[in-house]
């Protein structure tokens, strides 16, 4: 029973590599400091290609795609936060010989080896998102001001 619980907890916990793909900053809007953090998550999908008969060597390959989604979390100091995905178009692709099931760990290691590339993407998204974030904050402030 405890093995099932442990496996369930492992499945629900985020991969350790995702923790490194984080960028935090503070911006000021109308004199109020806002804490903004950007966090990348990696979604790995695989697709078997070719034929690999069970009794002979084959030409089976595993094509894989790691989709990098960057999520922005924003909150005023001590206030409730807002979260949304600001980018999910960055993809890292590759393929490996053999079945996808047996190659999964090697593929995850290959994606983890490109940590600097993912971190660079998170930083670029944060920089590009600055003007959009300020525009969203300004629009929210206008709506709030109009409602009162």
C-alpha positions in Angstrom: 0.0 0.0 0.0 2.8 2.4 0.9 4.4 1.7 -2.5 1.3 2.8 -4.3 1.2 6.0 -2.2 4.8 6.7 -2.9 4.3 6.2 -6.7 1.3 8.4 -6.6 3.3 11.2 -4.9 6.1 10.9 -7.4 3.6 11.1 -10.3 2.0 14.3 -8.8 5.3 16.1 -7.9 6.8 18.3 -10.6 10.1 17.2 -12.2 13.1 18.5 -10.4 14.5 20.0 -13.7 11.5 22.3 -13.9 12.4 24.0 -10.6 15.6 25.4 -12.2 13.6 27.0 -15.0 12.4 30.0 -13.0 12.8 33.7 -13.2 11.5 36.3 -10.6 11.4 40.0 -10.8 9.5 43.0 -9.4 7.8 45.7 -11.4 6.1 48.8 -10.3 2.7 49.8 -11.6 1.1 53.1 -10.4 3.4 53.1 -7.4 2.5 49.5 -6.3 5.3 46.9 -6.5 4.2 43.7 -8.2 6.1 40.4 -7.7 6.2 38.5 -11.0 7.7 35.1 -11.5 8.0 33.0 -14.7 8.3 29.3 -14.5 8.8 26.8 -17.3 7.2 23.4 -17.4 8.3 20.7 -19.9 5.7 18.4 -21.5 7.3 15.5 -23.2 5.4 13.6 -25.9 6.7 10.6 -27.8 5.7 8.8 -31.0 6.9 5.4 -32.2 8.2 5.4 -35.8 9.1 2.5 -38.1 8.8 -1.2 -37.5 10.4 -3.3 -34.8 9.3 -7.0 -35.0 9.6 -8.7 -31.6 11.8 -11.6 -32.8 14.2 -9.6 -35.0 16.1 -6.4 -35.1 14.0 -3.6 -36.7 14.1 0.0 -37.7 12.0 1.3 -34.8 12.7 4.8 -33.6 11.1 7.1 -31.1 10.4 10.6 -32.2 10.0 13.0 -29.3 8.9 16.6 -28.7 9.4 18.6 -25.5 7.0 21.5 -25.4 8.1 24.3 -23.1 5.3 26.3 -21.5 6.1 29.4 -19.5 3.7 30.4 -16.9 3.6 33.9 -15.3 2.5 34.3 -11.7 1.9 37.8 -10.5 0.9 39.3 -7.1 1.0 42.6 -5.4 3.1 42.5 -2.2 1.0 40.5 0.3 -2.0 40.2 -2.1 -3.7 37.4 -4.1 -2.0 36.3 -7.3 -2.9 35.8 -10.9 -1.5 33.1 -13.0 -1.5 32.5 -16.8 0.5 30.8 -19.5 2.3 33.4 -21.5 4.2 31.2 -23.9 3.8 27.5 -25.0 5.2 27.6 -28.5 8.9 26.6 -27.8 9.6 23.0 -28.8 12.7 20.9 -28.6 12.6 17.9 -30.9 14.7 14.7 -31.4 14.6 11.0 -32.0 16.2 7.9 -30.6 16.6 4.4 -31.9 14.5 1.8 -30.2 11.1 1.9 -28.5 9.7 5.0 -26.8 9.0 3.1 -23.6 12.6 2.0 -23.1 14.0 5.3 -24.3 12.0 7.6 -22.0 14.7 8.1 -19.3 17.4 8.8 -21.9 15.1 11.3 -23.6 14.4 13.0 -20.3 18.2 13.2 -19.7 18.6 14.7 -23.2 16.0 17.4 -22.5 17.6 18.1 -19.1 21.0 18.5 -20.8 19.5 21.5 -22.7 18.7 23.3 -19.4 20.6 26.4 -20.4 18.5 26.7 -23.6 15.3 26.4 -21.6 16.5 28.9 -19.1 17.4 31.3 -21.9 13.9 30.9 -23.3 12.3 31.7 -20.0 14.4 34.9 -19.7 13.5 35.9 -23.3 9.8 35.3 -22.6 10.0 37.4 -19.4 11.6 40.3 -21.4 9.0 40.1 -24.2 6.1 39.9 -21.7 7.0 43.1 -19.9 5.0 45.4 -22.2 2.1 43.0 -22.3 2.0 42.7 -18.6 2.0 46.5 -18.1 -0.8 46.8 -20.7 -2.8 44.2 -18.8 -2.3 45.9 -15.5 -3.3 49.3 -17.0 -6.4 47.8 -18.6 -7.3 46.2 -15.2 -6.8 49.5 -13.4 -9.1 51.3 -15.9 -11.8 48.7 -15.5 -11.5 48.9 -11.7 -11.6 52.7 -11.8 -14.6 52.7 -14.1 -16.5 50.3 -11.7 -16.1 52.6 -8.7 
